[in-house]
Each structure stands twice: as C-alpha cells, then as structure tokens.
C-alpha cells in the first residue's frame, strides 16, 4: 500500500500508524521511512484529536529513530539512509517542540 493512503485517514489513525511502523526497522527500512515521512508531513497539531497524544508519540518516534541511527551507523557507517533517518528525527523533534 502507498503511504499517500494516509491522506484519507484521521490524524489519530495516521499518528498510530507511525508508532506501529517504527516498532522495528529490521525489515522494509525504506518503506517504513517513507510512511513515517508521510505521517510527519501530514501531521496537524491543531487537530484536537491528536493534541494530547502527539507529544508522547513524537517522543517515542524520535527515540526509535535515534536507536535505528545508532545501530545502522555502527553496522554501516557510510550508509546514505543515515541522512534520511537523521532528517526525520530532526523533523519529529521540531514538531514535538511545537506541540508544547
């Protein structure tokens, strides 16, 4: 399924998907990052349905991305995916700061 599908679901569902897809990065790494990038791009902090849960979930996402970054950098220090993980982590952290 294409991550653009997330444009058709509620913000709460989209945020829940982000938590589920980042539970592991052991398989389908690039697809998981695509889905996460889509969620972060669609996230609307003005949405009352997610306002209370977004900060906690964003903290979890940032933690998981940091862990994936560390693991991959130890195994494959020159892997270009590290830049993408770092950018997504920065984006999640920035959104978290905006959420209060």
N, C-alpha and C positions, 0 to 999 in steps of 0.2 A: 504494500500500500504506500502511496505517496504521502509525504509529510504535509503537503498542502491540504490534505483532508482536514487538518486541524483548524482550518479557517471556518469550518462548518460546525464546530462543537463549541460548547461554552468554555469560558476561561477556566473554570474549575476543572473541567474534564481535561483540557489541554495541560494545565499545571500538573494534574495527576499523572498524565501520560509521561510528562518529563521526569517525574520521580520514578516511575516504573522503568523507563528505558535506560536510566542511568544507574540502575541497581547493579549492573555489571557492564564492563566494557570489554569483556573477554571474547565476545563474538560480535560480528557485524559493527565494528567500531565506527566506520564511516557513516553507515546508515543511522546509527544512534546519534552521532553528532549532527547529522542533517536534521533529524527530528527535533533535537534539542535546540538547534539554531532557529528552527521554525517557531517553536514554542516561545523562545525568548523574544523573537521578533514580533510575535502577536500579543504578547503579554500587555494587558491594560490594567494598570494599577488603580484606575478609577472604578473598576468593576467591583461592586460591593460584595459579590460572591467570593472573591479571592482576597480581598483586602486583608483579612485577618490571618489567612494561612500562607499567603505569599512569602512573607519574610522567613518563616521556618523552612519552607520548601526550598527557597533560594539559598539558604544557608547549607542545606543538605546537598543541593546541586553543586555549589562551589566546593564543598568538601570532597565530593566524589570526583569532580574534575581535577582537583589538586592531587588526589590519590592516583588517578589514572596518569596524570602528567608525570608524577614521580616514578611510577612503575615503568612506564614506557621510556622515560629518559634514562633509566638505569639499564634497560634491556637494549634499547636502540637510540642512543643519544642524538643521532643526526636525523631522526625521522621527522619529515615535514609535518606530520599530524600534530606534533607538539605545539607548533604555532597556532594551529586551529583550536586545540584544547585550551591553550593559554588565552586566546581571544574570547572564547566562550566563557571561560572562568571570569575574566575581567568584566564581560557583559553582565553575567549573573550577579557579580559583586556590585556593579554600578546600579543595577536595577534594585538590588537589595537595599542599598543606601537610600535610594529614592523612596522606597516603600516605608521608611520610617524606622 
